Amino acid sequence: MLAEPDDVQLAHAVSERRAILTFNIGDFAVLHDTYMAEGKEHWGIIFSNRKPISVLLHRLLRMLNSVAAEELKNQIRWLNEFK
């Protein structure tokens, strides 16, 4: 899916009922706003700065242990919250 456009990636995540992690903050913020304006739902968009994979995994695990899936629905969260 890496070669797919952002809207296709988000639509795929929605079809799988999954949140999506992205470094592409600007484009996905616009997609989130579009979804909300159109009354569409998504299962969460998680923003992060580029970090080593070990840091990303550590933060993702902290997030998964503290945020329920239902809390991510239609939300944007920053992975930096989970240092």
Phi, psi and omega in degrees: 000350184300329182276352182281152176298158183304317182295326178289320178297315180293318179298321177295315178301318178298316182296334179264001183057048182236150169282163179233137175259132182216151170264351185272074189295313184300309183292320181285334173295319177295316178299318178300311180300320179296314179302315182294319180295328181268002180072020178273156178249149169225170187257019175116140174238122182250119180265146174208154166279158177292126179222165173302149183303326179297321178292315179300315180296318178301313181293321177298317178297318177298318179296313181298331179276352183233349182234124177285151181306319182295332178288338179277339186304126179062021181246154167254131176232150177260126179296335178298341176297340190248040179293000000 
